[in-house]
Amino acid sequence: MRTLIRFIAPAAALVSVLAVTPQAMAADHAPSGSGMRVPGTSVAFSENGARDARTRAIAAENPAAVRATATLCGSGYELEAAEQLPDAR
């Protein structure tokens, strides 16, 4: 019986740690952005993107491109920088 308890107690502790750790990590990893959003989208600017007037202007002119990039990158995407390419890409 003692042998069984010696194996069950550490296993139960390990299972409880594995069950709680991902939730705690997700709660601690909040987006670091400024809270500003690109007009016409649900995409947030990063702190650097919010400070850069050129990035804000390009994003405001091209909300469809911002949305497309956010879709590719997934949840948690924040616009860091935007540049207008010479050939309309």
N, C-alpha and C positions, 0 to 999 in steps of 0.2 A: 504494500500500500504506500509506503514512504517513497519508493522508487517512482510510482505513478504520480504522486504529488510533485516530486522533483522535476518531472518532465512537463506536467500540465501547467504549473505556475509560470515558468518562463515563457511557455508557448502562449498562454493567455495574455501575458504582459506584451509580448511582441505583436500579437494581433491587435490589441488595443492601441498601441503606438502607431501601427500601420493604418488603422482606421481613422485616427484623429489627425495625423500629421499633414496629409494633403489638404484638408479643410483649413487648417491653421495657416499653411503656407499660402493658400489662395486668398485668405482674408488679409494677410500681411502685404500682398502684392497688389496694391491699388495703383491705378494709372497715375503717373507723375506729372501729367500735363497741367496746363494753366486753367482749364475749365472752359476756355474759349472754343467755340465750334466754328467750322467752316460754314459760311452762310449757304443755306439750301441743302445741307447734309447733316448727318449725325456724327461726323468725324471731328474729333477734337484736335486742336493744335498742341504740339509739345510746348514746353516752356520756351525753347529757342524759336520754334515756329511762330509763336504768338508775339515774340519780340521783333521778328523780322518783317518789316513793312512790305518788302518785295514778295516774300512768301505769302503773306496774307492777301495781297492784291492778285497774284497769279491764281491762288486757290479760289478766290471770289469770282474770278472771270471764268474758271473752268470747274464748276462743281461736279460735272459728270466724270471728269478725269479723276477727281479726288475720290468719288464714290467707287469707281472701278478699281482704283489702287487699294482702297480699304477692303473691298471684297476679296481681292487676291491675298492680302496680307493677313486677314482674319481679325478676330476680336482683340481688342486692346491696341489696335493701330492708332497712332497719333502722327499727324503731319509734322515732320521735322523741318523739311525744306522743300521748296518748289522752284523749278527753273523752267523757263520757256525754251523749248528746243527750236532750232532754226527751221526744221522741216515739218512742223505741225504734228509731231508725234505726241 
